[in-house]
Amino acid sequence: MADQTHVLFVEDDDVIREATQLALERDGFAVTAMPDGLSGLEAFRADRPDIALLDVMVPGLDGVSLCRRIRDESTVPVIMLSARADSIDVVLGLEAGADDYVTKPFDGAVLVARIRAVLRRFGHAGGADRGEESAAPDAGGVLTFGELEIDTEGMEVRKGGQPVGLTPTEMRLLLEFSSAPGTVLSREKLLERVWDYGWGGDTRVVDVHVQRLRTKIGQDRIETVRGFGYKLKA
């Protein structure tokens, strides 16, 4: 298991849980599968997996609450599983700190692709390395926007001299904005660059993460350009 990516999978439906576990294991993942939120939390604390897949509607401790508990303790990537694409639970899960979501029923290949996309983001949190930096970093690799400082080498953010805790997804999102301050980035472009979507995705993922980022770095630092996207104020 030491050389394998360890997945925590929390799902109360026995058929889905067993079938998905087998599919993930065939693709080379090590899987710990749990039927409810409380056992899932215990397994998370005991095993410290590389990624967590959490069904929204599980007994004991629902998936959204479990995600919130995990996020209080770790920045490990979390993907929520929801039975309805239009469910408020999707937004609640993202607001709780999930990095992405997949709608059930899902194709095993799609789930694996989404897992790998998330893991790539977390394995390369540096993100914005496309040579598009408009705000030149100083010798220490620090970008400054007012009281906001972004250390692009140390992957640290400070606001008014105080550290700001960001998840890897939030850090990648901020790096995309800071690579081109004042430039409007569409939701579709952010989905492609930050979430590694080579296909269409739900722009609510972007919107919720922008809101989460704003609460940490300042509500007025990222501006909404209605009908087009978002931009970082230089």
VOTI-44344 format. One record per residue (C-alpha): x, y, z; residue in one letter. Coordinates in steps of 0.5 Angstrom, whole numbers, plus 500, padded with zeros to 3 digits. Layout:
! VOTI-44344
<zalum u="X" v="Y" w="Z" rest="a"/>
...
! end
This chain:
! VOTI-44344
<zalum u="500" v="500" w="500" rest="m"/>
<zalum u="506" v="505" w="501" rest="a"/>
<zalum u="507" v="505" w="494" rest="d"/>
<zalum u="500" v="506" w="492" rest="q"/>
<zalum u="495" v="512" w="492" rest="t"/>
<zalum u="491" v="511" w="498" rest="h"/>
<zalum u="483" v="513" w="498" rest="v"/>
<zalum u="478" v="513" w="503" rest="l"/>
<zalum u="471" v="512" w="500" rest="f"/>
<zalum u="465" v="513" w="505" rest="v"/>
<zalum u="459" v="510" w="502" rest="e"/>
<zalum u="453" v="507" w="505" rest="d"/>
<zalum u="450" v="503" w="499" rest="d"/>
<zalum u="453" v="496" w="499" rest="d"/>
<zalum u="453" v="495" w="492" rest="v"/>
<zalum u="456" v="502" w="490" rest="i"/>
<zalum u="461" v="501" w="495" rest="r"/>
<zalum u="464" v="494" w="493" rest="e"/>
<zalum u="463" v="495" w="486" rest="a"/>
<zalum u="467" v="502" w="486" rest="t"/>
<zalum u="472" v="499" w="491" rest="q"/>
<zalum u="474" v="494" w="486" rest="l"/>
<zalum u="474" v="498" w="480" rest="a"/>
<zalum u="479" v="503" w="484" rest="l"/>
<zalum u="483" v="497" w="486" rest="e"/>
<zalum u="483" v="495" w="479" rest="r"/>
<zalum u="486" v="502" w="477" rest="d"/>
<zalum u="492" v="501" w="482" rest="g"/>
<zalum u="489" v="505" w="488" rest="f"/>
<zalum u="489" v="502" w="495" rest="a"/>
<zalum u="482" v="503" w="498" rest="v"/>
<zalum u="479" v="504" w="505" rest="t"/>
<zalum u="471" v="503" w="504" rest="a"/>
<zalum u="467" v="505" w="510" rest="m"/>
<zalum u="459" v="505" w="510" rest="p"/>
<zalum u="458" v="511" w="515" rest="d"/>
<zalum u="461" v="518" w="516" rest="g"/>
<zalum u="463" v="516" w="523" rest="l"/>
<zalum u="467" v="510" w="521" rest="s"/>
<zalum u="470" v="514" w="516" rest="g"/>
<zalum u="472" v="520" w="520" rest="l"/>
<zalum u="476" v="514" w="525" rest="e"/>
<zalum u="479" v="511" w="518" rest="a"/>
<zalum u="481" v="518" w="516" rest="f"/>
<zalum u="485" v="519" w="523" rest="r"/>
<zalum u="488" v="512" w="523" rest="a"/>
<zalum u="490" v="512" w="516" rest="d"/>
<zalum u="491" v="519" w="513" rest="r"/>
<zalum u="489" v="517" w="506" rest="p"/>
<zalum u="492" v="521" w="500" rest="d"/>
<zalum u="484" v="523" w="498" rest="i"/>
<zalum u="477" v="522" w="500" rest="a"/>
<zalum u="471" v="520" w="496" rest="l"/>
<zalum u="465" v="522" w="501" rest="l"/>
<zalum u="458" v="521" w="499" rest="d"/>
<zalum u="453" v="526" w="501" rest="v"/>
<zalum u="448" v="522" w="504" rest="m"/>
<zalum u="451" v="517" w="509" rest="v"/>
<zalum u="448" v="516" w="516" rest="p"/>
<zalum u="451" v="517" w="523" rest="g"/>
<zalum u="455" v="523" w="520" rest="l"/>
<zalum u="453" v="526" w="513" rest="d"/>
<zalum u="458" v="527" w="508" rest="g"/>
<zalum u="458" v="535" w="508" rest="v"/>
<zalum u="459" v="535" w="516" rest="s"/>
<zalum u="465" v="529" w="515" rest="l"/>
<zalum u="468" v="534" w="510" rest="c"/>
<zalum u="468" v="540" w="514" rest="r"/>
<zalum u="471" v="535" w="520" rest="r"/>
<zalum u="477" v="533" w="515" rest="i"/>
<zalum u="478" v="540" w="513" rest="r"/>
<zalum u="479" v="542" w="520" rest="d"/>
<zalum u="485" v="537" w="521" rest="e"/>
<zalum u="488" v="537" w="514" rest="s"/>
<zalum u="488" v="540" w="507" rest="t"/>
<zalum u="488" v="533" w="504" rest="v"/>
<zalum u="484" v="533" w="497" rest="p"/>
<zalum u="476" v="531" w="498" rest="v"/>
<zalum u="471" v="529" w="492" rest="i"/>
<zalum u="464" v="529" w="494" rest="m"/>
<zalum u="459" v="524" w="491" rest="l"/>
<zalum u="452" v="527" w="490" rest="s"/>
<zalum u="446" v="523" w="487" rest="a"/>
<zalum u="443" v="530" w="484" rest="r"/>
<zalum u="447" v="535" w="480" rest="a"/>
<zalum u="442" v="540" w="482" rest="d"/>
<zalum u="442" v="539" w="489" rest="s"/>
<zalum u="444" v="544" w="494" rest="i"/>
<zalum u="448" v="539" w="497" rest="d"/>
<zalum u="453" v="540" w="492" rest="v"/>
<zalum u="454" v="547" w="494" rest="v"/>
<zalum u="454" v="545" w="501" rest="l"/>
<zalum u="460" v="540" w="500" rest="g"/>
<zalum u="464" v="545" w="496" rest="l"/>
<zalum u="463" v="551" w="501" rest="e"/>
<zalum u="465" v="545" w="507" rest="a"/>
<zalum u="472" v="545" w="503" rest="g"/>
<zalum u="471" v="539" w="498" rest="a"/>
<zalum u="475" v="540" w="492" rest="d"/>
<zalum u="471" v="537" w="487" rest="d"/>
<zalum u="464" v="533" w="486" rest="y"/>
<zalum u="462" v="527" w="482" rest="v"/>
<zalum u="455" v="526" w="480" rest="t"/>
<zalum u="452" v="519" w="481" rest="k"/>
<zalum u="451" v="515" w="478" rest="p"/>
<zalum u="458" v="515" w="475" rest="f"/>
<zalum u="462" v="512" w="470" rest="d"/>
<zalum u="468" v="508" w="473" rest="g"/>
<zalum u="473" v="511" w="468" rest="a"/>
<zalum u="470" v="518" w="469" rest="v"/>
<zalum u="471" v="518" w="477" rest="l"/>
<zalum u="478" v="515" w="476" rest="v"/>
<zalum u="480" v="521" w="471" rest="a"/>
<zalum u="477" v="526" w="476" rest="r"/>
<zalum u="481" v="523" w="482" rest="i"/>
<zalum u="487" v="523" w="478" rest="r"/>
<zalum u="486" v="530" w="476" rest="a"/>
<zalum u="485" v="532" w="483" rest="v"/>
<zalum u="491" v="529" w="485" rest="l"/>
<zalum u="495" v="532" w="480" rest="r"/>
<zalum u="493" v="539" w="482" rest="r"/>
<zalum u="495" v="537" w="489" rest="f"/>
<zalum u="502" v="534" w="487" rest="g"/>
<zalum u="504" v="540" w="483" rest="h"/>
<zalum u="501" v="546" w="487" rest="a"/>
<zalum u="505" v="551" w="484" rest="g"/>
<zalum u="500" v="551" w="478" rest="g"/>
<zalum u="501" v="558" w="474" rest="a"/>
<zalum u="508" v="556" w="471" rest="d"/>
<zalum u="506" v="558" w="464" rest="r"/>
<zalum u="510" v="564" w="463" rest="g"/>
<zalum u="504" v="569" w="464" rest="e"/>
<zalum u="506" v="573" w="470" rest="e"/>
<zalum u="505" v="580" w="470" rest="s"/>
<zalum u="507" v="582" w="477" rest="a"/>
<zalum u="514" v="581" w="477" rest="a"/>
<zalum u="516" v="577" w="483" rest="p"/>
<zalum u="522" v="580" w="487" rest="d"/>
<zalum u="528" v="576" w="488" rest="a"/>
<zalum u="525" v="571" w="493" rest="g"/>
<zalum u="519" v="570" w="489" rest="g"/>
<zalum u="514" v="574" w="492" rest="v"/>
<zalum u="508" v="577" w="489" rest="l"/>
<zalum u="505" v="583" w="493" rest="t"/>
<zalum u="498" v="586" w="492" rest="f"/>
<zalum u="497" v="591" w="497" rest="g"/>
<zalum u="497" v="588" w="504" rest="e"/>
<zalum u="497" v="581" w="500" rest="l"/>
<zalum u="504" v="577" w="499" rest="e"/>
<zalum u="504" v="571" w="495" rest="i"/>
<zalum u="511" v="567" w="496" rest="d"/>
<zalum u="511" v="563" w="489" rest="t"/>
<zalum u="517" v="559" w="491" rest="e"/>
<zalum u="515" v="557" w="499" rest="g"/>
<zalum u="507" v="557" w="497" rest="m"/>
<zalum u="505" v="561" w="503" rest="e"/>
<zalum u="501" v="567" w="503" rest="v"/>
<zalum u="500" v="573" w="508" rest="r"/>
<zalum u="495" v="578" w="509" rest="k"/>
<zalum u="498" v="584" w="513" rest="g"/>
<zalum u="504" v="580" w="515" rest="g"/>
<zalum u="499" v="574" w="518" rest="q"/>
<zalum u="499" v="567" w="514" rest="p"/>
<zalum u="493" v="565" w="511" rest="v"/>
<zalum u="492" v="558" w="510" rest="g"/>
<zalum u="489" v="556" w="503" rest="l"/>
<zalum u="488" v="549" w="501" rest="t"/>
<zalum u="492" v="547" w="495" rest="p"/>
<zalum u="486" v="548" w="490" rest="t"/>
<zalum u="485" v="555" w="493" rest="e"/>
<zalum u="493" v="556" w="492" rest="m"/>
<zalum u="493" v="554" w="485" rest="r"/>
<zalum u="487" v="559" w="484" rest="l"/>
<zalum u="490" v="565" w="487" rest="l"/>
<zalum u="496" v="563" w="483" rest="l"/>
<zalum u="492" v="563" w="476" rest="e"/>
<zalum u="489" v="570" w="478" rest="f"/>
<zalum u="496" v="573" w="481" rest="s"/>
<zalum u="500" v="571" w="474" rest="s"/>
<zalum u="495" v="576" w="470" rest="a"/>
<zalum u="493" v="581" w="475" rest="p"/>
<zalum u="487" v="586" w="472" rest="g"/>
<zalum u="486" v="580" w="467" rest="t"/>
<zalum u="479" v="577" w="467" rest="v"/>
<zalum u="479" v="570" w="467" rest="l"/>
<zalum u="473" v="566" w="465" rest="s"/>
<zalum u="470" v="561" w="469" rest="r"/>
<zalum u="471" v="556" w="463" rest="e"/>
<zalum u="479" v="558" w="463" rest="k"/>
<zalum u="479" v="557" w="471" rest="l"/>
<zalum u="476" v="550" w="470" rest="l"/>
<zalum u="481" v="548" w="465" rest="e"/>
<zalum u="487" v="551" w="468" rest="r"/>
<zalum u="486" v="550" w="476" rest="v"/>
<zalum u="481" v="543" w="476" rest="w"/>
<zalum u="485" v="540" w="470" rest="d"/>
<zalum u="478" v="539" w="466" rest="y"/>
<zalum u="479" v="538" w="459" rest="g"/>
<zalum u="472" v="537" w="458" rest="w"/>
<zalum u="466" v="542" w="460" rest="g"/>
<zalum u="465" v="542" w="468" rest="g"/>
<zalum u="460" v="545" w="473" rest="d"/>
<zalum u="462" v="553" w="474" rest="t"/>
<zalum u="459" v="552" w="481" rest="r"/>
<zalum u="466" v="549" w="483" rest="v"/>
<zalum u="469" v="556" w="481" rest="v"/>
<zalum u="464" v="560" w="484" rest="d"/>
<zalum u="464" v="557" w="491" rest="v"/>
<zalum u="472" v="557" w="491" rest="h"/>
<zalum u="472" v="564" w="489" rest="v"/>
<zalum u="468" v="566" w="495" rest="q"/>
<zalum u="472" v="561" w="499" rest="r"/>
<zalum u="478" v="565" w="497" rest="l"/>
<zalum u="475" v="572" w="498" rest="r"/>
<zalum u="474" v="570" w="505" rest="t"/>
<zalum u="481" v="569" w="506" rest="k"/>
<zalum u="485" v="574" w="502" rest="i"/>
<zalum u="479" v="580" w="502" rest="g"/>
<zalum u="473" v="580" w="499" rest="q"/>
<zalum u="475" v="586" w="495" rest="d"/>
<zalum u="481" v="583" w="492" rest="r"/>
<zalum u="478" v="579" w="487" rest="i"/>
<zalum u="473" v="583" w="483" rest="e"/>
<zalum u="467" v="579" w="479" rest="t"/>
<zalum u="466" v="582" w="472" rest="v"/>
<zalum u="459" v="580" w="470" rest="r"/>
<zalum u="458" v="576" w="464" rest="g"/>
<zalum u="465" v="574" w="463" rest="f"/>
<zalum u="469" v="572" w="470" rest="g"/>
<zalum u="473" v="574" w="475" rest="y"/>
<zalum u="480" v="578" w="476" rest="k"/>
<zalum u="485" v="580" w="481" rest="l"/>
<zalum u="485" v="587" w="483" rest="k"/>
<zalum u="493" v="589" w="482" rest="a"/>
! end
